[in-house]
Amino acid sequence: MEVTEMTDGTDDIPSSALTELARAHGIATEYDSFFGEQVTVPATTLRTILSAMGVAAGDAESVETALGEVEAAPWRRIVPPSTVVRAGSGELALHVADGHDVEVVIVLEDGSIRPVAIPAQQPVARTVDGATRWRVRVPVPSDVPLGWHTVNARQSGPTDDVIETGALIVTPQRLTPPPAGTGERSWGLMAQLYSVRSRRSWGLGDFADLADLAAVAGESGADYLLINPVHAAEVTEPIEPSPYLPSSRRFLAPLYVRPELIPEAAYLTDPDRTRFEQLHAEVAASNTNASRLDRDAVWAAKREALEMLFAVEATPARRAGFDAFVRREGRALADFALWCALREHEAAGNDPLPAGTAIDDPAVTELRERLADRIEFHSWLQWNVDDQLADAARAAAAAGMRIGIMHDLAVGVSTEGSDAWSMRALYAPGVVVGAPPDMYNQQGQSWNQPPWLPSALAETAYAPLRDMVRGLLRHAGALRIDHILGFFRLWWIPEGSGPGEGTYVRYDHEAMIGVLALEAERAGAVIIGEDLGLVEPWVRDYLGERGILGTSVLWFERDEDGGPLPPERYRTDVLATVNTHDLPPTAGYLDGEHVALRARLQLLTRSVEDEWADFEAERDRMLGVLRSRGLIDDDASEQEVIEALHVFLAASPSRLLGVSLVDAVGEKRVQNQPGTDDEYPNWQVPLADSDRRAVLLDDLAKSPRFRSLVDAVERSLRREE
């Protein structure tokens, strides 16, 4: 294996002590690249990432001090801030001062008390801060139920008693499989919701369109509808188009609200109703525009309309419902709404808060009071978003879907967003996450998102992760985790460096996957992890063991000779699809649009000729396989090839199959070209057919091309039963 050292021409090889310190904090000091090279991470990168974790490592002395601190820190606490175990197993690690006794009780989620016996053992001793402490291991009783519990540990001695508490999170061994009859498998529709418009839309697909799309898909035999992330974005223009770069992953985007479905719309005054209808008409005129979506125009119109509705006096029942929502969401909602109000305040021409101003700064407290009405408005928006999403979930169930709405969880949040500001202590400063170079993104990727600090997650007992997942699953039957490898390790990039100049940082996957599984089990939801790219072999086995489905994309599944993997050899516990949102729709892929577009945007590191040759060989081998199975003939049309690819995929044992809506209408344009920003209209492409005519939701159920593809998939799956 070739070894590559990432250096800038100077002596930047890390010392053994710096290497040890980095590894103690979960930082990779070397890794295997996508191209088979072993890369040694330079000392400057390790120091930058340690600094982002709050660890001083600028010289040899500080490195030695930090090493001593990382080794001693766990011993200073009697009970860890959080302990995550699987049901029926696990233990608590206590650290007790010499000459003291310890008693442990578990306060269960329901408030009941469980004393815990401490077995006889030979504890381990360590001198910390000049005093001896003992490590005592306490098994968690096997009958402690799933849930969020509290450990109370009392350390008593000759002169003092100390009580410490920590969280005990008991998680399922394995998630319940997707709902299906014996031997049955499920398929679902996959869509970029904002691109799917109806004649009643406000220029973008919204939650009313989601309900209708779920009805169409469910009546066609689909068991789920996977949509793009609908996390909260900006509330002032310009609106970030990428659903994978949100302001908050805890709250949702009011851009997806259908204003006229809010009950207060029935009580507008005549002048307000006239203006309301005018606003709708102005943006609805773009519903048939197939060239580009305009989030800014849509939000400006919706915001004015929503402000009219907010001004209508609520009925007592509506007011009670809103108050209950605010109480349930608590301080997190108040802080998110405050951030929204502050952004509007600045956009109106007021002086922005100084960079780095914390949420508890007196200036922020004063603005929280002054902007109380706008804070209530943004809280009210979240209530209506939640209400309309619940309606969509009910529509999916009424249409016969066994799983229902499947949300998509973005990897992270914007560095300038609500979460990064209001929960600043959770995020590492001075670094962003991304991906190292690979075959499809040969320069690597920077996603401009701050990473969670692993230590901060543990200190907060993973509550931010819990609340985020719980909120998304409130009105959903499944959750897709984009880049689930981020639960294991993330690629941290020092700000100002290129995407290839980072390294991996490990997270406590047992804790994070456990929390995810606990919330999913309680919600009765299915979890799918997008496990593409540079995946350590054991990770897929681990996810399978926990009942989390993986992801298979037809074009990425290869046999030993590099040809298409026979579908019979696909993994069982996966969501299998022909394409993904980072590739062109299948019609475009068959035309080589992924090569042509990257060539136009100068994103290739190999020659265009080599890229075309490799693609054409890949496509021709796939077409040859389809012919050998009798799925197409020599003069098959594009539509026939696309249907054959889905029938080919249906021959796999995979539990879930996904059908992209773009494939069902003949769209060729890619929604997102990784590695680009302004060079390509990422996430702004409306749903259109092969002739670039807008496809409206109203006409979808009767579309011959849509009907043909979904019927072919339905027949292929039901033929097996």
Summary of the structure (lengths in Angstrom):
residues: 721
radius of gyration: 27.0
end to end distance: 47.7
largest distance: 89.6
contacts: 2413
relative contact order: 0.11
helix: 42%
strand: 19%
